[in-house]
Amino acid sequence: MADVFISYQHDSIDKVVELAEYLENNGRKCWYAPRDVSFSYASDIVDAISTCRVFVVLIDDNCFNSVHVLNEIEQAYKYFSRHSCMILPVIFTQNPLSKELNYYLSRIQFIIGYDRQFFEVKSEILAKINLCFGCSTGVNNSVNIDEAGINNAVYNKVQQFNNGGEEEVRLANRYYDVDDRYEKRRLRTEAELLLPFEKKACDELLEGKEHMKGLIVTCMYAHANMDKLDLSKFDKIIGFCYNEKAVFEANYDFKSDKCCFYNLDAEDSEFEDKLIGYMKANEIDKFDYMDITMGFLDWKKPFNVLKILKRYMNKDCRIFVRDVDDGVVFAYPDKDGLFKQFKKFYVVNPIAGFRSSGRRIFGYFQKIKAREIKLVHSGIDISDLDYEQKEKMFFSYFGFIPNDFRICYNEDPTKEEYKKIIEWCDLYYDDLEEAFMDNDFFYNSGYFIYTIKM
């Protein structure tokens, strides 16, 4: 974890290198791209901003139109507003700030960087940083960083609800955080695996359509939503997710004049009012396309969400849905019963969502009078997959179980059943993968893909 995050436009890299060296020589660990990127630009930037104490942004004429700098400032401002991060702008231009920069920085005390020697600017930056750490001297190597205010309570977001009419207990699954790098890698692998199937389905669904306005109903990993689309068919796309860091990453990768993502939960009491506001801001009356990727899985009351979304669908709105149903999962041969045993873990996983959602989607869309509901895939099997694709399938559909139960056990070590599942996975997981990769083995996953026309 770094003390200081440095945001800048790439033409200022020489200043950044010199500043970081100076601050680190005086005991302040710095983070800046590309030096400190280890996983991916978007995810590492989110991690670094969310844990820094001081966000230094170098402002010059070149950064006025930098989407990346503005995205970083937007992200830092959330922590600034919670008093867990100090924003320190350093101004190297005498021109007025752009409207976007002025919105975030106009009331924040800044340092003048122009018409001064850079060593003076560096010294003032260090002094401001040290004040943030409760130290008034220019040099200090022994400050203990306080992480108060940074939200790491991921697991407290997990709540169980009884959905009344259904036999299972539904989960309002809000545990995921982009800081979970294992799960993020699994989501990316899953998206890569399913892209050929989903792109073909979307191309057929949207054939002949133009000038569409689209809604991404959950952008947990935005590439899963966006990569399958022919973006030239769209005039505007907006999307949302309950996780603000996932929204930041989506905007980092895709934000443009015709695409923007927002921090919003589909089951929040103010969801509809906020959605209307975002639609007005983007001059959208209704949507021609909606993407619901792994949404029904996580919602406590999916039909209630769908009722709201229907109000904002154009006539002939096209909808893509991906979800899961473990009821169609089967493995053969399974002479030792390992796959049968592993399948039981899906049912008792408290943070995996509602694992039978796939079978219910047809009924939900019948209720809102969709004119065509097409089940494109009821499970995706491994018979035609090559070696790399089979690897991705195994990691996608098996990998989250050990990770989820470690999360649950760390949250509540009194749960002996979680510990036993972890121990079982540690013992047999490699055996499962070896059997899975055998040429004579057949496996059908629980991925459900629907295309709907209203």
ChimeraX attribute file (.defattr): number of C-alpha atoms within 10 A of each C-alpha:
attribute: neighborCount
match mode: 1-to-1
recipient: residues
	/A:1	15
	/A:2	16
	/A:3	23
	/A:4	26
	/A:5	27
	/A:6	23
	/A:7	25
	/A:8	24
	/A:9	20
	/A:10	14
	/A:11	11
	/A:12	15
	/A:13	14
	/A:14	9
	/A:15	14
	/A:16	20
	/A:17	13
	/A:18	13
	/A:19	21
	/A:20	20
	/A:21	14
	/A:22	17
	/A:23	20
	/A:24	15
	/A:25	13
	/A:26	14
	/A:27	16
	/A:28	22
	/A:29	17
	/A:30	23
	/A:31	23
	/A:32	20
	/A:33	17
	/A:34	12
	/A:35	8
	/A:36	13
	/A:37	15
	/A:38	10
	/A:39	11
	/A:40	9
	/A:41	15
	/A:42	19
	/A:43	21
	/A:44	21
	/A:45	25
	/A:46	21
	/A:47	14
	/A:48	23
	/A:49	26
	/A:50	23
	/A:51	22
	/A:52	25
	/A:53	27
	/A:54	25
	/A:55	28
	/A:56	22
	/A:57	23
	/A:58	22
	/A:59	22
	/A:60	20
	/A:61	16
	/A:62	13
	/A:63	22
	/A:64	17
	/A:65	13
	/A:66	13
	/A:67	16
	/A:68	18
	/A:69	21
	/A:70	20
	/A:71	16
	/A:72	22
	/A:73	23
	/A:74	16
	/A:75	20
	/A:76	26
	/A:77	20
	/A:78	14
	/A:79	22
	/A:80	18
	/A:81	11
	/A:82	12
	/A:83	13
	/A:84	21
	/A:85	26
	/A:86	22
	/A:87	24
	/A:88	20
	/A:89	22
	/A:90	20
	/A:91	18
	/A:92	16
	/A:93	16
	/A:94	12
	/A:95	9
	/A:96	10
	/A:97	18
	/A:98	12
	/A:99	11
	/A:100	13
	/A:101	18
	/A:102	12
	/A:103	10
	/A:104	15
	/A:105	17
	/A:106	11
	/A:107	8
	/A:108	12
	/A:109	11
	/A:110	17
	/A:111	17
	/A:112	16
	/A:113	22
	/A:114	14
	/A:115	9
	/A:116	10
	/A:117	9
	/A:118	14
	/A:119	12
	/A:120	10
	/A:121	17
	/A:122	20
	/A:123	16
	/A:124	16
	/A:125	22
	/A:126	22
	/A:127	17
	/A:128	21
	/A:129	25
	/A:130	20
	/A:131	13
	/A:132	14
	/A:133	17
	/A:134	10
	/A:135	14
	/A:136	13
	/A:137	11
	/A:138	15
	/A:139	16
	/A:140	15
	/A:141	11
	/A:142	8
	/A:143	13
	/A:144	7
	/A:145	12
	/A:146	10
	/A:147	13
	/A:148	11
	/A:149	13
	/A:150	16
	/A:151	11
	/A:152	13
	/A:153	10
	/A:154	15
	/A:155	18
	/A:156	10
	/A:157	12
	/A:158	16
	/A:159	15
	/A:160	14
	/A:161	12
	/A:162	14
	/A:163	13
	/A:164	10
	/A:165	7
	/A:166	8
	/A:167	8
	/A:168	14
	/A:169	16
	/A:170	24
	/A:171	23
	/A:172	22
	/A:173	21
	/A:174	20
	/A:175	18
	/A:176	20
	/A:177	19
	/A:178	21
	/A:179	17
	/A:180	12
	/A:181	13
	/A:182	13
	/A:183	18
	/A:184	17
	/A:185	16
	/A:186	19
	/A:187	20
	/A:188	17
	/A:189	20
	/A:190	19
	/A:191	21
	/A:192	17
	/A:193	19
	/A:194	20
	/A:195	17
	/A:196	11
	/A:197	14
	/A:198	25
	/A:199	16
	/A:200	13
	/A:201	18
	/A:202	19
	/A:203	14
	/A:204	11
	/A:205	18
	/A:206	21
	/A:207	9
	/A:208	8
	/A:209	13
	/A:210	13
	/A:211	12
	/A:212	19
	/A:213	24
	/A:214	25
	/A:215	26
	/A:216	21
	/A:217	22
	/A:218	26
	/A:219	28
	/A:220	26
	/A:221	20
	/A:222	25
	/A:223	19
	/A:224	21
	/A:225	23
	/A:226	17
	/A:227	14
	/A:228	19
	/A:229	17
	/A:230	12
	/A:231	16
	/A:232	9
	/A:233	16
	/A:234	18
	/A:235	15
	/A:236	20
	/A:237	25
	/A:238	23
	/A:239	25
	/A:240	24
	/A:241	23
	/A:242	20
	/A:243	20
	/A:244	20
	/A:245	22
	/A:246	27
	/A:247	26
	/A:248	24
	/A:249	26
	/A:250	26
	/A:251	21
	/A:252	23
	/A:253	15
	/A:254	16
	/A:255	18
	/A:256	12
	/A:257	10
	/A:258	14
	/A:259	20
	/A:260	20
	/A:261	27
	/A:262	22
	/A:263	17
	/A:264	21
	/A:265	20
	/A:266	23
	/A:267	16
	/A:268	11
	/A:269	9
	/A:270	11
	/A:271	15
	/A:272	19
	/A:273	10
	/A:274	17
	/A:275	21
	/A:276	15
	/A:277	13
	/A:278	17
	/A:279	18
	/A:280	11
	/A:281	9
	/A:282	17
	/A:283	11
	/A:284	18
	/A:285	13
	/A:286	20
	/A:287	25
	/A:288	24
	/A:289	24
	/A:290	23
	/A:291	23
	/A:292	18
	/A:293	22
	/A:294	21
	/A:295	21
	/A:296	25
	/A:297	23
	/A:298	20
	/A:299	22
	/A:300	22
	/A:301	17
	/A:302	18
	/A:303	17
	/A:304	13
	/A:305	18
	/A:306	16
	/A:307	14
	/A:308	14
	/A:309	18
	/A:310	18
	/A:311	11
	/A:312	19
	/A:313	20
	/A:314	15
	/A:315	12
	/A:316	15
	/A:317	21
	/A:318	23
	/A:319	24
	/A:320	22
	/A:321	21
	/A:322	23
	/A:323	25
	/A:324	25
	/A:325	20
	/A:326	22
	/A:327	15
	/A:328	17
	/A:329	19
	/A:330	18
	/A:331	17
	/A:332	14
	/A:333	14
	/A:334	15
	/A:335	8
	/A:336	8
	/A:337	11
	/A:338	16
	/A:339	21
	/A:340	14
	/A:341	11
	/A:342	18
	/A:343	17
	/A:344	11
	/A:345	15
	/A:346	18
	/A:347	15
	/A:348	12
	/A:349	18
	/A:350	19
	/A:351	24
	/A:352	21
	/A:353	27
	/A:354	26
	/A:355	22
	/A:356	20
	/A:357	24
	/A:358	27
	/A:359	18
	/A:360	12
	/A:361	21
	/A:362	17
	/A:363	12
	/A:364	16
	/A:365	20
	/A:366	12
	/A:367	11
	/A:368	13
	/A:369	13
	/A:370	18
	/A:371	11
	/A:372	15
	/A:373	18
	/A:374	13
	/A:375	16
	/A:376	16
	/A:377	17
	/A:378	20
	/A:379	22
	/A:380	20
	/A:381	19
	/A:382	19
	/A:383	13
	/A:384	9
	/A:385	14
	/A:386	10
	/A:387	13
	/A:388	11
	/A:389	17
	/A:390	20
	/A:391	16
	/A:392	21
	/A:393	25
	/A:394	20
	/A:395	17
	/A:396	22
	/A:397	14
	/A:398	19
	/A:399	16
	/A:400	18
	/A:401	20
	/A:402	19
	/A:403	16
	/A:404	20
	/A:405	24
	/A:406	17
	/A:407	17
	/A:408	18
	/A:409	18
	/A:410	14
	/A:411	14
	/A:412	12
	/A:413	12
	/A:414	10
	/A:415	12
	/A:416	11
	/A:417	13
	/A:418	23
	/A:419	17
	/A:420	12
	/A:421	18
	/A:422	19
	/A:423	13
	/A:424	15
	/A:425	18
	/A:426	12
	/A:427	11
	/A:428	13
	/A:429	18
	/A:430	11
	/A:431	12
	/A:432	17
	/A:433	15
	/A:434	9
	/A:435	17
	/A:436	23
	/A:437	17
	/A:438	10
	/A:439	9
	/A:440	10
	/A:441	14
	/A:442	17
	/A:443	20
	/A:444	17
	/A:445	23
	/A:446	23
	/A:447	21
	/A:448	23
	/A:449	24
	/A:450	22
	/A:451	22
	/A:452	21
	/A:453	20
	/A:454	18
